[in-house]
Structure formats: structure tokens, C-alpha cells
Amino acid sequence: MQYTAIFLLSLLGVQVFTFVVWGLFLRLGLNWAKVPEITARKVVAATIVVVLLNNIVAAFALLTSWGSPALQIAAILGAFVITIIVPTVVVATTFKVSGWRAVQAWLPTLLSAVSGGLLVIFAYRPFIFETFVIPTNAMAPTIVGFHWQGTCPDCGAPTYCSPLEEGRFVHGPVNMICDNFHVTLSNSPEESVYGGDRIAVAKFLTPQRWDLAVFKFPQDPSVNYVKRVIGLPGEEVIIQDGGIWINGVRQQLPASLEGLEYVSEAEGRFAPDLWGTSEKPAMLGDDEYFVLGDFSAQSYDSRFWERGVDGHNPYAVPKSHMLGVVTTTYWPKDRWRAHK
């Protein structure tokens, strides 16, 4: 997928920027400390070692982010050692100087972290890519949040559902969805809680039909949602017979969604009438989108919304609330997937 490739190249670009800036500030620090016999080869060698070790610690932190507290503490201590102690030792060893002069040479490199942070905050995240951790399972099995797992009785594939809050009891079976979009009831999901997917979102893309989009929730813009874009600006959306009808024409699902059926009726005695049905079609304005979750039976999406942004339909996500398009699930490694 081309945008996943762009994401990976952008990460490489950030690494190159980090390498160059750290090396430049190290050179400045060496001059400040009046270190003799400074050569480009030594500066490059020291920079490679330090940047490589920083990446190892960052990878370890990612690996332990959903691990035991002991591992998380180890990651924090490792970051401290790599950030402060190791660069000083590397400089002292490479340039054959005392500990104090090595510290003096290292101090300006702290500015490289500042410049890197500014690059990420003011350029990379707002305009190129931003990463998110998924908390819920409305988009399961495509993207999962914190979840229980089970086994599908229909096909044997893994199933997913959201874990109940601690202290709550399961009253009867729970809805689960498998990798082949079979929705089944389970009385005995595995109660080990697994962490949520980490996704990369391209901020420069305009959402198209079937894209996964991250957006500000219209009823509370401080909360970010991720759903699948179904209806585009100016279209009429109807969910019928498990499928999507746009302006009266049934849409063919992408191959990756084969088996998915969308729900157009809510269960329960006092269930609300849903938007996007033949009785209540969703008519989108010129800058509005209609979104649905892949776990249709468990997703709170455009079908259910009762209050929208001022001047917009209650079921719509305004273009101004769109944050970007999901291109990649990059972690955990066994769920790595290119979406676009």
C-alpha cells in the first residue's frame, strides 16, 4: 500500500533528521569543550552509536507499554541511562577526554531533542502523520482496542469483544466478532485482557468511501473516534439487507470486508429508530460524512447519534472534524496491516 510506504519513509526521514541534528550539536559541544583532534569520522561514529541505542530503548518501551509494571519501570530507567549516561561515555571513549569534558560536549545535544520535538509537534503530527492507540472495539476485527479473545464456532478464527469493567458480572453470553466478520454469542471468552492496536493516520488525505477515518466526535470534539467512511458529501445513505445503498444503488464491499453485514435495526424494547434506514435515510450536506463501525452490532456510530455540530445533521461528521485517514496498524507486530 503506497501510503503505508510513505509512513515508513517518513519515519526514516525523522531518523535522518535526528541523526544530522544530534551530530551537529555534538560538533558544537566538542568545540565548546575544546576537545582536540575532532574528526568527522569520530563525530559520525559517536552519533550512530547514540541514535541506535536511543532507538533500541524506544522499541523496548513500545514492547513493554502493555507489560508488567516492572518492565515499564525498566524501560524508564533504560531511557534515563541512554539519554544521559551512555552519550557521555560514548563521547569520552571516542574522543579520549575526561568525564567532565565529555559532559560539556554532550550538553548541547539536548537541543537536538528540543528541535526534534518541535518538528514533530508543529509539522509532522499536524500535517503528515499522527499515531493513535485504539481503546474500543467498534471497528473490530479490522482494528481492535483493549479486548478479550475467543474462538469462532463457525470458522475457528479468533474472536474479539470488549472486556467488562472490573466487578461487573456477565449475565448471559456476549457478542463477539471474528476475523471473517461472523458475529456470535460466547459464554466463555478468554478473560485475559489484550492491548489495543496502534495505528498511523495520514493527516494529508481526504477520506474516501471505505476508508478508516479518525475524527472528532461531533457531540464531544475533545474525544477522537475511528470509523469507516460510508457516505460522502451530498449523498443519500440507506442501510438495507445488510448492505449499503448510496443514492439508490447498492455498493459492493471491498474484498477485505467480505462477510460483513451492517445492522439497520437496534435490538431492545425501547430501541431507537436508526439513521440511514429506508424510514430515515441519511441525507448528507456538501461537507458531511456518514460513518459506521465494522462491529456493526456493537458500534455507536452515525446510525445512533442524536445531536450533531451546529448547522449539521445529527448523524454527520463535518469535514472540519476529520483528522485523517488510517493507513497502517503498526503494533502489535502480529496485527501489522497496511490499510491504504
N, C-alpha and C positions, 0 to 999 in steps of 0.2 A: 504494500500500500504506500503510495507516494508521500502522504502526509506523515505517516509513521517514520518514513525515511528522513523527512525534513526534521521531525522531532529529534531523531538520533543525531543528525548532523548539527542541530542547534546545540545539543548538549556538548558535542565535540567542540563547537565554537566557543562555548563558555569555558571549557577546559583550556583551550588555547589562550584565550584572554587571561585566565587566571595564571597560566604559566608565564606569559610575557610580562604581565604587570608585576608578579612576585619577583621575577628575575631583575626587572628594572629597579624596583625598590631595594632589593638586596644589593645591587651595584651601588646605589646611592648610600646605603648604610655602610658598606665596606669603605667607601671614600671617606665618610664621616668618621669612621673608627680608625682611619689612616692605616688600613691593612696593606702590607706590602705585597708585591707580586700578584696583583689581581689579573686574572686572565678570563677571557670569555668562556673557555672550556671549563674552568672551575665553577664559574657562575652557573653555567648551564647544568653541570653535573649536580651541584647542590640543589638547584631548583627542581630538577627531575625527581630527586630523592624525596624532597619535602612534599611536593604536589602529589606524588604517588602514594606516600603514606597518608596524606590527608584523604585521598580517595578511598583508601582501604578502611580508614576509620568511618567515613561516611557510609560505605557499604555495610560495615558491621552494625552501625546504628540503624540502618534500614532493616537488616536481618533481625535485630533484637527489638524492634519497635512494638511487636506484639508478643514478646517473650516474657520471661520471668523478670521481676524487679532486679534481681541480682545481675542479670545480663544487661539490663538498661543502665544500671549504675556503672558496670564495667565499661560500657560504651561512653558514658560521660567522662569517666576517668581517663579512658583512652584518648578522647578528644582533647582533654587538658594536656596530657603528655605530648601528644603530637603537635598541638598548637604552640606550646611554649618551650618545652624541654628539648624535644627532638631537633627542631630547627637550629637551636643554639649549639647542640652537639655536632650537627652536620656542618655548620659554619666553622666551628672550632677545629674540627678534624680536617676539613677540606683545605682551609687556608692556614692551618698551623698557627693559630692565635690563642691567646688566653681566654678563659671563660668570660671575663668582663668585656673584652673587645668583641667577642662573638655575640654577646647580648646586645652591645651597642650597634653592631652591624645588622642584627636581626630586627631591632625595634622598628625601623622604617617599613619593614614588610607588613606590619599591622595595617598600614594604609592600603595595602592591596586588598585586604578583606573588606575595608570600607568601600573602595571603588567597585569591587565585585558585588557587594550588597546593593550599591546604588544602581548598578547595571541591571540587576535582577528586579529590583523594586520599581524602577522608573521606566524600564524599556522591555525587559524580557517578559515579565508577568503581564503587564497591561496590553502588550501588542503582539507578542509572539506565542508563547506557551505558558500555561499555568497548570500545576498539578493539584489534584484533589484526592481525598480519601473518602470512599463511599460508606455511609453509615447504615443505609437501609437496603431493603431487598425488592423494592418496587420494579427494578429493572432486571431482576433475576430471570433466567440464568445468565444473561449476557454480561451483566455487571452485578456483583453481589456485595452486600455490606456485611456487618457482623452477623453471623448466621450459624444455624445448626445444619447438619447434613444427614442425609439418609440414602436409601436406595429405591429407585423407581420400581414398583411392582410390574409395570407394563413393559419396560425395556432394559432394566438393570442399570441405567445411567444414574449418576449422582443427583440427589435432590437437595433443594435448599428451602429454608424458611427462616424468618426472624426469630431469635431466641426470646422467650418470655422474660419479663423482668423478674429479678430475684424475689422470691417469696410468693410469686403467683403460681397457681396450680393449673395444669392442663385439664380442662373439662371437655373430654372427648378428643377426637382426632384433630390434627392441624393440617391446614392446606400447605402442600409443598409442590414445587415445580422442578422438573428435571431438565437436563441439557437438551432434551428433544421436545421441550415445551409441554410435556404431559403434566397435567395438574392432578394430583392425587391426595388422598387423605392418609395421614400416618398417625398411629397411636404411639409410635416409639422412635422418634428421631434421635439421632446421636446427640447427646446434650453437651458435648464439648463445643465451646464457642470458638469459631474461626474468625479471623480478622477480615476486614473489608478490602476490596480491590483498591489499588491506587491507579489513577487514570491521568493521562495527559490531554489537555484541552487546547486546541488551536484557537487563539483569540482573533485571528485574521480571517477566519472562514465564515461565510454566510450559511446558515442551516438550510439544507435541502431535505426533501422527503426521505424518511427512513434514517436520517442522521440521528446520532445521540447528541443531545444538546444540554449544556449546563446553563441555567438561567436563574434569575432572582425570582423567588416565589411571589406572584402578584399580591397575595394577601399579606405577606411579610417580607419585604425586599431584603431584610437582613439575613434571610435563610436562602441558601442555594439548593436548587433541585436539579436532578438529571433525569430526563425522559427522552422518549423517541419522538421526533417530529413527524406528525402525520398529516396535518393540514397546513397549507401555505397561504400567504396573504391573498385575500379576495376569493377564497374557495368555500364551497359548502361541504361539510363533513358529516357523513352518516355511518354509524357502525351497525351492520346488519348481517345476520347469518355467520357471525364470527369474523367477517371481513370488513374492509374499509372501502367506502364508496365516496368518490370525490366528484362533485358536480354530476352525480347520477351514473358515474362509471366505476365499476368495481376495479380496485387496484390489485395488481399481482404483487405478492410479497416477495422480497429478495430471497434468494436460496438459503441464506443464513437464518431466515425466520420460518422456514418450512415447519409446519405443525402448529404454529402459534395461532390461537383463536382469541379475538377480542370480545370482551363481555359487554353487552349493551343493556343488561338488566341487573339491578342490585338486589341482593337477597335480603330477606327480613320483612316483617310485617309493616314496619314503618320506613322502609327503604325509600330514598328519594327517587324522583324521575331523573334520569341522567341526560346530560347534554350529549349531542351527537347521535341521537336516535331518530327514527323516522317521525316520531311525535315531536321531538325537539331538536331539529337539525342545528348544527353549529355553523353560523354564517360569519365568516371571518372578515375583518376590515382590511384595509390596504397595508397595514403594518402589524398584523396579528398572526399568531401560530397556534395550532391545536396540537397538544402533546399527550401521549399515552405511555404507560409503563408496560414492559414486556410481561410482567407477572400480573396480568390484567385483573385477575380475581382479587388481588391484594394491593393494588396500586391506587393511591389518591392522586388523581390527575385531572385533566380538563373536564372529564365527564362529571365530576362531583363538585367543582368549585362553585361557590355561591356569590362571591364578591371579588371583583377584579380591580384593576387600576382605573382611576377616574378617567372617564371618557372612552373606556374599552369594555368589550363584552366580558362577563364574569368568567367564561371558560377559556379566555385567550391569554397567551403570553405576548405582550407587546415586544416589538423589535428592540426597543430601548432596554428591555430587561434581559435580552440574550447576552450571555457572556462568551460563548464559544462552542466549538464542536469537538466532541471526544474523538481522538484519533487512535489512542493506544491504551490498553491496560498493560502496565509495565511491571506490576508487582501484585501478588506473589508470582514467583517465576513460573510456577506450574499453571498459572492462569494468564500468562503473557498472550496478548492477542492484538493484532492490528485491525482496527475498526474502519479506518479510512486512509 
